[in-house]
Amino acid sequence: MACDNDPNHPPPAKRSASPDRSATTIDSLGDDIILEIFLRLPCFTALVRAAFTRRAWRRAVASSPSFRRRFRELHRAPFLGVFFSPVNDDDARDVLVFPPFAPSRCPDRDLAGVIRSGDFFLTSIPVSPGAAPSWDMVDCRGGFVLLGDWTAESYAVLNPSTRKVHGFFDIPWDILVHHCGYHPILHDTHLICSDEDPMSFRVICLVHDDSFMMRVAVFSSATREWSVLPWVEASPRPHCEGFCFERGVEESESDCKYFCIEKGTQDSGLFIYWPFKSRKSFIMLDTSTMELSVAQLPLHLKNRDHIHSFVIGDTEDGLPCIVYAAKFNIGVLLRNADDGYERWVLDRLHSLKEQVGRVLRALPDYISGLNVTAIRNGYVYLKTVGLHDNPQAPCWFFSLCLETMELGKVLKTIYDSDMHPYNMPWPPCLVGDYGRFADEAAPGSTKCPGAVET
């Protein structure tokens, strides 16, 4: 018994209890709990890292379109940079032309890795010997970019973040001429993508004749074919009221018989809008039903001397909105449906002159205001307007958060050009094939196309 109290002979250690196999571990959590946890991650790149940790987690994200939709509602798609339309140079027709890309300089190393591993110089597009294509940036949506070579009359669609070319196809002149009986006017082209099926796309072309008849041609990535919808008359017919922009002459309302429309914009609700240059009305295409109609523009936009530019898009909550610029003043119109009658109302009006001066540290004398160029994921993209048309004068591009109305500088160039913001799409390994798990990585590998670079 004395040995029990001898410090030189301590009692034997007690055996540890057997593990409780009924205890909850991370592997025992169901997909619904895992996805609820993922919704609380701070950003998109954090979700990508977490999903690639375990194959079961990646399968849960890939097989749930509803989760991806909810996540994007809480976390905006990360901004990676801007594509610019190349500057036209008639003296360099035999030189290869591709849209330049300016990357975002944010400190997020994961986003920087996506840019480094992608093909934002568009080298994936093959060039035939002796050919000198002149590719223009037509549209940029859902990770896809739509390029147009107007000399060869062809389009190309690719995803720079995954380095994948999704096809080349010609402008369907033969189909359009067959249906029209003559050569119609191809006014504008747009790229339509869907969060429900991020691996597919459609290309929408607005076509019109010499009067007020219009129709759309649609290219589907599923069928790889074009379809042409019937003619629709623009009713009620708009009027130019004085100056016909299409013909460049003064005309009365009754004499104007030509389409005078601007380039279109679209919102996340998949509506495309083409405003008439008279600033009275706009053409609207519902891409879910493919119906064309004409609607009135708000009174705020009809003063051409006051409003420099405007874009129809959507807010951070996915609500339809119109953002316009009047010198340094930025106005936001929202659609209100009080009393069963829909109308556009002014939601806010902010002067950005002080913010522009603070961001640039000093406001140059030759900058007279701002123009609205695009709306993406709750951000408005603006560019400076000069007092004089000087192609060598610096042009600044800014981003404006619609939620906070805070201005940020994107970049500075020496030329004025159309800009196309590019946001990070869902990596292919996190997108299911119509709800099924898409396993594009090699067995046992956590690396997949479009994954952030560690």
C-alpha positions in Angstrom: 0.0 0.0 0.0 2.9 2.3 0.7 3.9 2.1 -2.9 0.7 3.9 -3.8 2.0 7.0 -2.1 5.6 6.7 -3.3 6.5 9.7 -5.5 9.1 7.7 -7.2 6.5 5.2 -8.3 3.5 7.2 -9.6 0.3 5.3 -10.2 -0.3 4.1 -13.8 -2.0 6.6 -16.1 -5.7 6.2 -16.6 -6.7 4.9 -19.9 -8.4 7.5 -22.1 -12.1 7.0 -22.9 -12.9 5.7 -26.3 -13.9 8.4 -28.9 -17.5 9.2 -29.1 -18.4 8.1 -32.6 -21.7 9.9 -32.3 -20.0 13.3 -32.0 -20.6 15.8 -34.8 -17.6 16.4 -37.1 -17.3 18.6 -40.2 -17.6 15.5 -42.4 -20.9 14.7 -40.9 -22.5 18.0 -41.8 -25.0 17.9 -44.7 -24.8 19.9 -47.8 -27.5 22.3 -46.7 -25.5 23.2 -43.5 -22.2 23.5 -45.5 -23.8 25.9 -48.0 -25.3 28.0 -45.2 -21.8 28.3 -43.7 -20.4 29.2 -47.1 -22.9 32.0 -47.5 -21.2 33.7 -44.5 -17.8 33.7 -46.2 -16.5 37.3 -46.8 -15.9 37.2 -50.5 -16.0 35.1 -53.7 -12.3 34.1 -53.6 -12.8 32.8 -50.1 -15.6 30.6 -51.3 -13.4 29.2 -54.1 -10.7 28.3 -51.7 -13.1 26.7 -49.3 -14.9 24.7 -52.0 -11.6 23.3 -53.4 -10.7 22.0 -49.9 -12.9 18.9 -50.2 -14.5 17.2 -53.1 -17.8 16.9 -51.3 -17.9 20.7 -50.7 -17.1 21.4 -54.3 -19.8 19.0 -55.4 -22.3 20.8 -53.1 -21.6 24.2 -54.7 -21.6 22.8 -58.2 -24.9 21.1 -57.8 -26.8 24.0 -56.3 -27.7 26.9 -58.7 -29.8 28.4 -56.0 -26.8 28.7 -53.7 -24.7 30.3 -56.4 -27.5 32.8 -57.0 -27.9 33.6 -53.3 -24.1 34.0 -52.9 -23.9 36.5 -55.8 -26.8 38.4 -54.2 -24.7 38.8 -51.1 -21.2 39.1 -52.6 -20.6 41.0 -55.9 -18.6 39.3 -58.6 -15.0 40.6 -58.2 -13.8 43.2 -60.6 -10.7 42.0 -62.6 -10.2 44.8 -65.1 -11.4 46.6 -68.2 -11.3 45.8 -71.9 -11.2 48.7 -74.2 -12.3 49.0 -77.8 -9.2 49.5 -79.9 -8.7 52.9 -81.4 -9.5 53.0 -85.2 -6.5 53.8 -87.4 -7.2 53.9 -91.1 -3.5 54.1 -91.8 -2.8 50.7 -90.2 -5.3 48.4 -91.9 -2.8 45.6 -92.3 -1.9 45.5 -88.6 -3.3 43.0 -86.1 -5.7 44.7 -83.8 -7.0 43.3 -80.5 -8.8 45.0 -77.6 -6.4 46.1 -74.9 -7.0 45.0 -71.3 -6.2 47.0 -68.1 -6.1 44.8 -65.0 -7.3 45.8 -61.6 -4.6 46.7 -59.2 -6.4 45.6 -56.0 -4.2 44.0 -53.3 -6.1 40.7 -53.4 -3.5 38.1 -54.4 -6.1 35.6 -55.4 -7.6 37.9 -58.0 -4.1 38.8 -59.2 -3.6 35.0 -59.6 -6.7 34.8 -61.8 -5.4 37.5 -64.0 -1.9 36.0 -64.3 -3.3 32.5 -65.2 -5.9 33.8 -67.7 -5.6 34.9 -71.3 -6.5 38.6 -71.1 -4.2 39.4 -74.1 -6.5 37.2 -76.1 -3.7 35.0 -77.5 -6.2 32.0 -77.7 -7.6 33.5 -80.9 -5.6 31.9 -83.8 -4.4 34.1 -86.6 -4.1 32.7 -90.1 -0.9 33.3 -92.0 -1.1 36.5 -94.1 -4.3 37.6 -92.3 -4.6 40.8 -90.3 -7.9 40.6 -88.4 -9.2 43.7 -86.6 -11.0 42.5 -83.6 -13.3 44.9 -81.7 -14.8 44.4 -78.3 -18.5 44.0 -78.8 -19.7 42.9 -75.3 -18.5 41.4 -72.1 -20.8 39.4 -69.8 -20.7 36.5 -67.4 -17.0 35.9 -67.9 -17.4 35.7 -71.7 -16.2 38.3 -74.2 -17.8 38.8 -77.6 -15.4 40.0 -80.3 -16.3 41.2 -83.8 -14.1 41.3 -86.9 -16.0 43.6 -89.1 -13.6 43.0 -92.1 -14.2 39.3 -92.0 -17.8 39.8 -90.8 -17.4 37.2 -88.0 -17.7 36.9 -84.2 -15.6 35.1 -81.6 -16.6 34.2 -78.0 -14.1 33.2 -75.4 -13.6 33.1 -71.6 -10.2 34.8 -70.8 -10.2 33.6 -67.2 -10.4 29.9 -68.3 -8.4 30.4 -71.5 -11.1 28.7 -73.5 -12.4 29.7 -76.9 -16.2 28.9 -77.2 -16.4 29.3 -81.0 -16.2 31.4 -84.1 -19.3 32.1 -86.3 -20.1 34.4 -89.1 -22.6 37.3 -89.1 -25.6 35.6 -90.6 -26.0 37.8 -93.7 -27.2 34.9 -95.8 -30.0 34.1 -93.4 -31.0 37.8 -93.0 -31.0 38.5 -96.7 -33.0 35.3 -97.3 -35.7 36.4 -94.8 -35.6 40.1 -95.7 -35.2 39.9 -99.5 -32.5 42.7 -99.3 -29.5 43.6 -97.3 -30.8 44.8 -93.8 -29.0 47.1 -91.4 -27.3 45.3 -88.4 -27.4 48.0 -85.7 -26.1 46.4 -82.5 -25.1 43.1 -80.9 -25.2 41.9 -77.3 -24.1 38.9 -75.3 -26.7 37.2 -73.0 -25.6 34.9 -70.2 -27.5 33.2 -67.4 -26.5 32.6 -63.7 -28.7 29.4 -63.9 -26.5 28.0 -66.7 -23.2 29.9 -66.6 -21.6 27.7 -69.3 -24.0 28.7 -72.1 -24.7 32.0 -73.9 -26.7 33.7 -76.6 -25.8 36.4 -79.1 -28.5 38.9 -79.9 -28.4 41.1 -83.0 -30.9 44.0 -83.5 -31.6 44.4 -87.2 -33.8 47.0 -88.9 -34.7 48.2 -92.4 -34.8 51.7 -93.8 -38.0 52.6 -92.0 -39.4 51.5 -88.6 -39.4 47.7 -89.1 -37.1 45.8 -86.7 -36.3 42.2 -85.8 -33.7 40.2 -83.9 -31.3 37.4 -84.9 -30.2 35.0 -82.1 -27.2 32.7 -82.0 -27.4 29.9 -79.4 -24.4 28.1 -77.9 -26.6 25.0 -77.4 -27.6 24.6 -81.0 -24.6 26.5 -82.6 -27.1 28.0 -85.1 -28.8 31.3 -85.9 -32.5 31.9 -85.7 -34.3 35.0 -87.1 -37.5 36.3 -85.5 -40.3 38.0 -87.5 -40.5 41.7 -88.3 -42.0 44.0 -85.7 -43.0 47.6 -86.4 -41.8 50.2 -83.9 -45.1 51.4 -82.5 -45.7 54.1 -81.6 -43.2 55.6 -84.1 -40.8 58.0 -82.5 -39.9 61.3 -84.1 -36.5 63.1 -84.4 -38.0 66.6 -83.8 -35.7 68.7 -85.7 -32.4 67.0 -86.4 -32.2 63.5 -88.0 -29.0 62.0 -86.7 -29.2 59.1 -89.2 -29.2 61.4 -92.2 -27.5 64.5 -90.6 -30.2 67.0 -91.8 -32.9 69.1 -90.4 -36.3 67.4 -90.8 -39.9 67.8 -89.5 -41.5 65.0 -87.5 -43.6 63.9 -90.5 -40.5 63.8 -92.8 -38.4 61.6 -90.6 -38.7 57.9 -91.7 -35.4 56.5 -90.4 -34.2 54.7 -87.3 -32.2 57.1 -85.2 -31.1 54.8 -82.3 -28.1 54.6 -80.0 -26.1 51.6 -78.8 -28.0 49.4 -76.4 -27.5 48.5 -72.8 -28.9 45.6 -70.7 -29.7 44.8 -67.1 -29.4 41.7 -65.0 -33.1 41.0 -65.7 -32.0 40.3 -69.2 -33.8 43.2 -70.8 -31.9 45.1 -73.6 -32.7 48.8 -74.2 -31.9 50.8 -77.3 -32.7 54.5 -76.8 -33.8 56.7 -79.7 -31.6 59.7 -80.2 -34.6 61.9 -79.9 -34.5 61.1 -76.2 -38.2 60.5 -76.2 -38.5 56.7 -76.2 -36.5 53.5 -76.4 -36.8 50.0 -77.9 -37.0 47.2 -75.3 -36.3 43.5 -75.8 -37.4 41.0 -73.3 -34.9 38.2 -73.9 -37.0 35.6 -72.0 -39.9 36.0 -74.5 -38.0 37.7 -77.4 -40.7 40.4 -77.6 -39.8 43.9 -78.9 -41.6 46.9 -77.8 -41.3 50.7 -77.5 -41.6 52.6 -74.2 -41.3 56.2 -73.2 -38.1 57.6 -71.6 -38.4 59.6 -68.3 -38.7 63.4 -68.6 -35.3 63.8 -66.9 -33.5 62.5 -69.9 -35.3 64.5 -72.6 -33.1 67.6 -72.2 -30.2 66.9 -74.5 -28.4 70.1 -73.5 -28.5 69.2 -69.8 -28.0 65.4 -69.8 -24.7 64.4 -71.4 -25.1 60.6 -71.2 -27.1 57.9 -69.6 -27.1 54.1 -69.2 -30.0 51.7 -68.3 -28.9 48.9 -66.0 -29.6 47.6 -62.5 -28.7 48.4 -58.9 -26.8 46.2 -56.4 -30.2 44.7 -55.5 -31.0 43.8 -59.1 -33.6 46.6 -59.5 -33.9 48.4 -62.9 -32.3 51.8 -62.8 -31.1 54.6 -65.1 -27.9 56.5 -64.3 -27.3 59.8 -66.1 -24.5 62.4 -66.1 -24.9 66.1 -66.3 -21.5 67.7 -66.1 -20.3 66.4 -62.6 -23.8 65.6 -61.4 -24.8 61.9 -61.3 -28.5 61.1 -61.1 -30.1 57.7 -60.4 -33.7 57.0 -61.5 -35.6 54.0 -60.2 -38.8 52.5 -61.6 -41.7 53.0 -59.2 -45.0 51.1 -59.4 -47.2 53.1 -57.0 -51.0 53.0 -57.7 -50.4 50.3 -60.3 -48.8 52.8 -62.6 -45.1 52.3 -63.4 -42.9 55.4 -63.8 -39.3 56.4 -63.4 -38.6 58.6 -60.4 -35.4 60.4 -59.3 -34.0 58.5 -56.4 -30.8 60.5 -55.8 -28.7 63.2 -57.3 -25.0 63.6 -56.3 -22.3 66.0 -57.4 -19.0 64.2 -57.9 -16.8 67.2 -58.6 -15.3 67.3 -55.2 -14.7 63.5 -55.2 -13.1 63.7 -58.7 -10.7 66.4 -57.5 -9.9 64.4 -54.4 -9.2 61.2 -56.3 -7.0 63.0 -58.9 -5.5 65.2 -56.1 -6.3 68.2 -58.4 -9.1 68.7 -61.0 -7.5 69.6 -64.4 -8.9 72.7 -66.1 -9.7 70.8 -69.3 -12.1 68.3 -67.7 -15.6 69.6 -68.0 -17.6 66.7 -66.6 -18.3 62.9 -66.7 -19.9 60.4 -69.0 -21.6 57.2 -67.9 -20.3 54.2 -69.9 -21.5 51.0 -68.1 -23.3 49.6 -65.1 -22.1 46.2 -63.7 -23.0 44.5 -60.4 -24.1 47.7 -58.6 -21.2 49.8 -59.9 -21.3 52.6 -62.4 -18.3 53.2 -64.7 -17.6 56.8 -65.7 -15.0 58.6 -67.8 -13.9 62.2 -67.9 -15.1 64.6 -70.6 -12.7 67.3 -71.9 -13.5 70.8 -73.0 -11.7 70.2 -76.3 -11.4 67.2 -78.5 -7.7 66.4 -77.9 -6.8 62.7 -78.4 -3.5 63.3 -76.5 -5.2 64.6 -73.4 -5.4 62.2 -70.5 -8.8 60.5 -69.9 -9.6 59.0 -66.5 -12.0 56.2 -65.8 -13.8 55.8 -62.5 -16.0 53.3 -60.7 -18.9 54.6 -58.6 -20.6 52.3 -56.0 -24.4 52.8 -56.3 -24.9 51.8 -52.6 -22.5 54.3 -51.1 -22.0 56.8 -54.0 -18.2 56.5 -53.3 -15.9 57.2 -56.3 -12.8 55.1 -57.0 -10.2 55.6 -59.8 -9.9 52.6 -62.2 -7.2 53.8 -64.5 -5.9 56.6 -66.8 -5.4 56.5 -70.6 -4.4 58.9 -73.3 -7.4 58.1 -75.5 -11.1 58.1 -75.2 -12.6 54.7 -75.9 -15.6 52.4 -75.1 -14.9 50.4 -71.9 -16.2 46.9 -71.0 -15.7 45.9 -67.3 -14.8 42.3 -66.7 -15.8 40.5 -63.5 -14.6 37.1 -62.4 -17.0 34.3 -63.4 -17.7 31.1 -61.6 -14.9 28.6 -62.2 -16.0 25.6 -64.3 -15.4 23.2 -61.4 -17.9 25.1 -59.3 -20.6 25.0 -62.0 -22.8 21.9 -62.4 -23.8 20.7 -65.9 -27.6 21.4 -65.6 -27.5 20.6 -61.9 -25.0 17.7 -62.0 -21.5 17.8 -60.6 -19.0 19.0 -63.1 -15.7 17.3 -62.3 -13.2 18.7 -64.8 -10.1 18.1 -62.6 -8.0 15.0 -62.7 -8.8 12.4 -60.0 -7.4 13.4 -56.7 -6.5 16.9 -57.9 -7.9 20.1 -56.3 -6.7 22.2 -59.2 -9.3 23.0 -61.9 -9.6 25.5 -64.8 -10.5 28.9 -63.5 -9.3 28.2 -60.0 -7.5 31.0 -58.1 -3.8 30.6 -58.2 -2.3 29.9 -54.8 
